[in-house]
Amino acid sequence: MRRGRVAISCVIGAALLVVSAFVFNSCSGGNGRTSSGTVALYATDNMSNHKQVIATINKVTVESTGSGATCEVLTTPVTINIANLSNVLQLLNVADCPAVPYNRLHIEFNRSVELMDSAGNESSCSFTSYKDEDNHVNRLQCNGDTCTLDINGAVNVLINQYNKVALDFRLKDFDVDHFGTASCSVTMKVSPLHGKEFGHLDRFEGITGLVTNLTTSTRTFTLSKDHLALDVLYSGITSSRQPGLDDLLLRAQQDGLRTAVTASAIDFSTKTIEASKILVKVEGLVSNLTTSTNTFTLTYREGKTMPIDYGNAAVKGTVANGAWTEVKLYGHDSASSNFLAAIIEAETGCKGPGDRWRERHTED
């Protein structure tokens, strides 16, 4: 039996799931319409000892136990590799909600969680018991393949205010038992953070979506995620930090590659974001590996290829021909035509199309 403390996040451990609500009054002239607001749902992680911590959030709802009001903030399942969310508040979804006080957050997520430890070993695990030595009311409930968690006293959406609430999944109370076996289990504890407790959350905000309307002359594009579209300005990113960014974004637009934009804040009122970092994500099979030059060819969507230079990349796992690999690109070298990798996540062994690690479309 293997038992260890783990740094996992979101619905797993050592993390924060953040709900930010900024609200406006949609009533006019006493027409009786209900005031409404917008809720932005985030996820983040403090740190992680694991290379991969992959979990799926199915649904998030804010509720009022007094009035019975509810609002679904997240309805489409989102899969996250939480180990990559250190120091970033990752936007999961934005939803319009009635502007009334809510006192409960209901979270539904898959019972299964995929772990990869620091040595590259993988394990399929399940959420199990809820650790609650203080006898708090928030308790994990699992039934079949699904778990739910109700967090009380944490969410209030008020008119003309910008409110933040975090769910702190405490690292010290997370245990993994029987790692690498069919009975691998993960326990969790969570408590809400709000008000002054947010003082230490000095983190960038991020959003992952698809690039359209790229205009390199003004260094702008539109980033689309579900029904949300944001105008992105990336003129503040210098060529010394991210060389060939225009060419990288053009490839992302042409091939529909998921693009992660990071900024100090997202302005939802104007639907704009001034980017401080941009990474384009692509997954595929490695070939033509040349370790002396730190280059390889990545074959991705429908047989398309791109040359990769990973000389400056942080590498998780072992890069090998035939291995399924996720690459996060930060630029392009026009002289060599290589795309420049910032992060490489190489899977252990050669994974087939039906393998659980492939095509997961994570939000981080």
N, C-alpha and C positions, 0 to 999 in steps of 0.2 A: 504494500500500500504506500502511495505517495501522498503526503499532505504538506501543503505549503501556503504561505501568505502570497497573495498575488496583487499586482497593481492593475486593476481592470476598471473600465469606466462605463458611463451611461447607465445601462441596465445591468452592469456587471460589477464595477468597483472603482474606488479611488477617484470618483468622477463627479461631475456636476451636469445635470440636465437643467437647462436654463429656459425659463419662459419669460419673455419680455413682452409687455403689452403697452402699446401707445394708442390712445383713444381719441376719437374726434366725435363731435355731435352732428349727426346727420339730420336732426329735426329742423324744421323751418316753419315759422309762422303758425305754430300751434296746430299743425296738421295731424298730430297724434302719432306720427311714426316713431318707432322705438329708436333711441340713440344707439349708435353702433360704434365699434372700435375694431382695431386690428391686433391680433395676437401673433407674435413671432416666436417660434419655437427653436431653441438651440440645444446643442449638446457639446460637452467639453470633457477633458481629462487632465488631471494634474501630472501624472507620470505613469509609466507602465514598465514592468519587468518583462512583459511578454512582447514578442515581435508582432503577433497578430491576436486580436481579440475581436471576433466578429459576431455581432448579435443583430437581431432584427426587431425593430419597434413596429408593431402593427397599427396601433391606434393610441391617440392621446386626446382626452376630453377634459374640459374644465366644467365643473358642476357647482351648483348652489344647493346645498341640502335644505336650506330654508325655503327658497322660492321655487325650487325645482327646475330652475333654468339650467340648460346645458349648452355647450358649444363644442363641436368637434374640431380640434386644432390640427390633428393629423389623422387622415383616413386611409392614405396609401402607404403600405408597409415600406419602411426605410431600413436598409442594411448598412451597418457602420463598422468599419475597422477602428475601434475606439483607441487602439494603441497609437494611432497617428494623430490624435486630437490634442496633444499636449500644447497648452498655452493658446488654444484657439477656441473661440465660441463658434461652432459650426451651425449655420442656419439649416434647419430641417424642413420647416414649412411656415407659411404665413396664412392666416385665416381671419375672416371678418366674423366678429362675435357681437351679440347684444351687449351694450355697455352697462352691465350690472355687476355687483360684487359676486365673486365665486370663492368658495372656501374649500374646494376639493379638486385635486388633479387625479384623474383616472388614467393609468397607463396599462396598455396590453402589449405583450411581447412574446416572441417565440420562446418556448422552454429551452430549446437547444442553443448552445453557444460553442463556437469553434475557437480553440486556443492553439497558439504556437508559442512554445517557451523560448528562452534565450538561446538554447542549443539548436533550435530549428525543429524540435519534435512537435508533432501535431496530436490533438486530442479532441474528440467530439464529446462535449459535456452537457449536463442539464442543470438548470436552476432547481434548487431544492428548498430546504428550510429557511425560515426568516430569522435572523439573529436579532433579538430584542431583549437585552438584559434589563432595560428600563421599563418594559411593559408599555411601550407606546402603542397607539391605536393602529398605526400603519403596518399592515401585515401582507406578506406575499401569499397569494393563492394560486396554485397550479392545478390545472385540470386537463389531462391529455397532453396535447402539444403546446398548450398556451398557458401563460402566467399573467396575472393581473396584480396591480398594486394601486391602492388608493391612498393618496397623501392629503391629509386634512390640514386646514388652516393656513394654506400657503399661497393662494391666488386671489387677488382682487383686481378686477378690471374696472377702473374708474374713469369718468369722463374727463378729458383734457389733461390726463396725467400719463406719465411714462413709468410703468412699474416693472420691477424685475424680481423674479423668484427663482431660487436654485434648489434643486434636489441633490443633496450631498450623499453620494454613495461611498461610505467610509471605508478606506483601505484597511484599517486595522481589524475590521470585522468580516473580511472576506477570506474564505478558505476554499481551497481546491482539494478534493479527496479523490484518490484512485486515478490520477492523471494517466492517460494512455490506455485506459481500460474501458470496457463497455459500461461500467458503473461510475464513470467520472462525474462528479457533482460539484456545483458551485453554490455557496450560500451567500446571502447578501443582507445588508442593513442600509436603510436610507432615512434621512431626516431633512426637513426643509431649511433653507437659508433665505433671509430677506433683510431689507432695511440696511442698517449699518454693517451687517455681515458681508455685504457686497464690496466693502472697501478694499479687500485684497484681490478682487477679481479684475486685475489690470491685464486684460487680454484682448488680442485682436479678434475681429469678427470675420468669418469666412462663409462663402457660399459656393456651391458647385453647380454648374449648369452647362448649357450649350451656347457657343458663340455664333452670333449673327450680326449683320450690318457692320462688319469690320471696316473702319476707315483709318488707314495708317497715317494719312496726312494730319489728322487731328488726334491720332492715338486714342481712338474711342471704339467701343463696340457695345452691342447689347448682349447681356447674359440672361438666358431664359431658364427658369426652373419652374416646372409645372405651370401654374397660371401667373407666376410672377416674372416680370421683365425689368431688369435694372440697366441703366445706362452707366457703363464703366469707362472711366478716364484713367489711362495708364501712363500718362506723360511724366509722372513722378518717378517712374522706374527707369533708371539710367542704363545705358548699354554696357557699362562696366559690371553692373550687377546681373543683368539678364541680356546678354548679347543675342542679336537676331530674334528678338521677341516678336517682331512683326511677322517674320516668316513662320514662326511656331504657331502663332494665332491663326494665320492663314490656313495652315494644315489642319488645325483644330476645327475651323469653320468648314473646310471642304469635306472632311471625313467624319464630322459629327463627334469629335472626341470630347469627353467630359473635361471641363476646365474649372479649376479651383481658384477663386479670387479671394485674396486676403486684404483687409484694410483696417484702419483704426476703428471705423464704425461704418455701418450701413445706414444711409439716410432714407428711411421708408417714406417720409413725407414728400420728397422730390423724386424718389425711386432712382437715386444715384449712388455711386460708390467710387471713391478715389482709391485705386489699387496701390498697395505697397508691395505685393508679391503675387505672381501668377504662375500656376503649375498646370500643365496639360497631362492628363493621365491616359495611358494606353496599355493594353494587355495583349500578350501574344507569345509566340514560340521563338526561342533564341536559336540562331544559326550563325555560321561564319564567325564564331568567337575567336578573337585574337587577343590573348591576355597581355602580350607585350605592348600593345597599343591601347588596351582597354576599350575595344570596340567590338560590336556584333551587329547582326541584322535582326530586326524584330519583324516577324510576320504576324499581322493582326487582321482585323476585320476583312473578311472575304478575300483573303490572300494578298492584301496590300502589305508593302514592306517599307521600312525606314531604317537607315543606318544610325546607330546609337554610339555615342561616346560617353562612357561612364567613368572616366578618369577622375572626375571631381564628385562622384556620387557617394552617398551613404548607402552601403550595400547590406541588405538583410538576406541571409541565406547564401547559397553558392551559385554564381552565374555559370551555366553549363549549356552546351548545345542540346536542344530538344526539351529544355525545361520551360514550363509555363512561368512567365515573369510579368509582373506589373512594373511599369516604368513611369516615373513622374518627371516630366521634362521642364526645363527652365529656359531654354534658348536654342539657338541654331548657329552653327559655324559655317558661314558661306564659303570659306576657303576649302573645307573638306567635305561640305554638304552633310556633315553629321549633325543629328539632333543631340542636344546636351542634356544628360540625365542628372537630376538632383537626388533622386531616391530610387533605389532598385530593391524590389521585393521578389526574390527568386524562390519558387516553391521547391520543396524537397522531392526529388525524383521527377519523372515525367508524368504530368497529369493529363488525363483524357478529357474530351469535351463534356462528359457528364459529371466530372469530379466536382465536389462541393466548393472548391476554392476558385473555380473558374467562372468568369462573367458574373461577378457578384454585384457590380455596380454600386460600390460603396460611396457614401456621401463625404468621406473625409478627403 
